[in-house]
Amino acid sequence: MTFFSQYDAQLTTHEQELVQRARDFCAGAFSSEVHDAHLRGEPFAREWIGKWAALGMFGLQSRVEDGGHGASFLCKVRVAQEMARHGFAAAFCLNNLQGQATRISKQGSEEQRRAYLQPLMTGAMLSAPAMTEPGGGSDLGPLATTARRVDSGWSISGTKAWITNGCIVDAITLLARVEEDGALATFFVPLGDGATARRREIVMPGARSFRLAEIELRDHRVPDSALMSQPGEALRAAMEGVNAARVHVAAMAVASLHAALCEATRYCANRQAFGKPLLAHQGLQWELAEVSVRLEAANALVLKAAQLVNERLSAVIAAAQCKKFAVDTAIWGIDQCIRAMGATGASGTHRLGQQLAEVRLAAFGDGTNEMMLDRIGRGLAKDYADAVGYDERGQQP
Ligand SMILES: Cc1cc2nc3c(=O)[nH]c(=O)nc-3n(C[C@H](O)[C@H](O)[C@H](O)COP(=O)(O)OP(=O)(O)OC[C@H]3O[C@@H](n4cnc5c(N)ncnc54)[C@H](O)[C@@H]3O)c2cc1C
């Protein structure tokens, strides 16, 4: 049984073939590209986005009738894990682009599908979700981007922040407040090349492959057909996908840590100190053993939550629990792996420094760890104190 075999056993033959395709691609030149770019302090080269698209990966979850693979959530998770073993940020970005094609395929209007789906699936057009603003991330209450009705369309004004791939996207799926009644609506907004849309890179030292940017719109015009979620329905639609996103980020964090533990174990099994391999020294062996224990626990939580999402069952608490635990575990565990290897573990000879710098940011995207605890905390009374099937004496009535 391999580390990921419990996921793989649930995939169709076609999905297993997609995972294999992703594995072969990522383990090739892509792997050195993302690491070399990290060492240069640059994002991975843009041409790799086109190569990933050419593998058919942007159509992974799009509907079969739209030319996509119609793959399950578990398959998407496994494909992203294969990428995350080589670079968490690159995996996050490529998956984000795929998610936008999926959203148009599954939630877009006929007109939006006709205009944008093929370009999104081939990588000719790149898009990103845009909810966060400089004035608020966890709390969407103060969301200040406005959409004002104008002749045959909308005028959008406001600034979005921390947009993944924001430096290069051609469009954003934007959450805005409709000026006339304050309700939230979602728009698919091509950015064009005019003066009404400006962007500024948010430089993340050590993690520039996220290509994070702030995007400012000033009286930016879109047609009526840009509306994706009607006023009043946007928040519910955005939240529908958030549990899946959290599980998915957690799954990638687990894959990055798994790769780090494999690398550290290989190195420590070969490196000699005081007449025997590092791994034969009990103190160090136990440190890596502890990493393996927590890694397996994180993976079990991710698998449970991924199965709930896959089966469209309620995953709110499981998603929050697995994201919080998997991300914390990956940050702690990769650091442990670096320490076990000695100074070389932190050097550019190995990938662990890159993974640590990138995985750290997973604690913010798709809800911070504190917000995960907040969500779990609010569910405690329902999920545990009144646990179904037991009375207050621990008896089953
Ligand atoms: C790599 C990366 C990619 C991202 N991609 C996107 C994207 O594509 N699109 C997009 O819209 N956004 C994106 N984001 C933004 C992300 O969603 C926000 O960073 C996140 O929502 C948190 O918002 P904030 O950073 O403004 O922190 P804040 O909300 O300002 O929070 C600051 C701190 O306060 C804590 N805090 C806040 N409220 C509470 C509370 N009630 N109780 C306890 N603690 C609290 C937080 O946990 C955090 O530690 C991305 C972020 C990162 C790092």
The ligand as a Gaussian input file, in Angstrom:
#p B3LYP/6-31G(d) Opt

LIG

0 1
 C       -1.114000      32.438000      -1.071000
 C       -2.408000      33.160000      -0.972000
 C       -3.297000      33.117000      -2.041000
 C       -4.500000      33.816000      -1.973000
 N       -5.331000      33.815000      -3.054000
 C       -6.461000      34.551000      -3.041000
 C       -7.278000      34.656000      -4.218000
 O       -6.961000      34.088000      -5.274000
 N       -8.402000      35.401000      -4.149000
 C       -8.780000      36.043000      -3.017000
 O       -9.842000      36.678000      -3.025000
 N       -8.014000      36.005000      -1.903000
 C       -6.862000      35.285000      -1.890000
 N       -6.052000      35.232000      -0.770000
 C       -6.426000      36.013000       0.419000
 C       -6.854000      35.163000       1.600000
 O       -8.131000      34.645000       1.374000
 C       -6.782000      36.080000       2.840000
 O       -5.418000      36.264000       3.125000
 C       -7.510000      35.529000       4.020000
 O       -8.897000      35.567000       3.808000
 C       -7.171000      36.292000       5.297000
 O       -7.343000      37.659000       5.142000
 P       -6.198000      38.684000       5.558000
 O       -4.903000      38.150000       5.059000
 O       -6.642000      40.018000       5.125000
 O       -6.112000      38.612000       7.127000
 P       -7.114000      39.301000       8.180000
 O       -8.509000      38.902000       7.894000
 O       -6.815000      40.754000       8.261000
 O       -6.650000      38.608000       9.516000
 C       -5.417000      38.961000      10.163000
 C       -5.196000      37.981000      11.325000
 O       -6.288000      38.097000      12.252000
 C       -6.859000      36.825000      12.460000
 N       -8.302000      36.992000      12.687000
 C       -9.209000      37.628000      11.890000
 N      -10.443000      37.533000      12.408000
 C      -10.329000      36.797000      13.556000
 C      -11.256000      36.347000      14.554000
 N      -12.568000      36.588000      14.464000
 N      -10.777000      35.633000      15.594000
 C       -9.452000      35.357000      15.700000
 N       -8.525000      35.749000      14.783000
 C       -8.956000      36.462000      13.733000
 C       -6.554000      36.043000      11.209000
 O       -6.613000      34.645000      11.427000
 C       -5.159000      36.526000      10.869000
 O       -4.234000      35.805000      11.636000
 C       -4.838000      34.556000      -0.806000
 C       -3.936000      34.597000       0.275000
 C       -2.736000      33.921000       0.189000
 C       -1.781000      34.021000       1.332000

